Amino acid sequence: MPFPYPAPSNDFLCDHARLLRTSYRHLTGRDLTDPGVDDREAARRLFEAPFALLSHTADPDPILAYGNRRVLDLFELDWEQLTRMPSRLTAEAPDREERARLLAQVTAHGFIDHYSGVRVSSSGRRFRIDGAVVWNLIDQEGRHRGQAATFASVQPLA
């Protein structure tokens, strides 16, 4: 079941944002946002951040579970479309094998830094992402809950 659209009424999905933040911090030693703010404010800041932040489920064919406003804009999706989309569809068919290898590396090693690749929006607009960090989402009980990625560098492709 997809998450509801992040909004003040649901604290911008602060439980999921906390999972994104704590997993990122644990695996990379860095913070996605100011660690001094409370969970609700951190969730709001992440949803409205100028960088892309997205995650997918741990299913065999993972479905996107979260994307901030930047992701919704880049992939030209609304929230319902995003949270029903298999994450493999963010890459064009020829690039999906490379993407699968990348995700297998993340599963094995916890995270990767400085990933680059080509992605495609729902309208077919292609863009290159650079400097992406991709990491495993691990809950407090140590269960694998999916994977997430963040990136700031986006270059449109012809």
Disulfide bonds with the S-S distance in Angstrom:
none
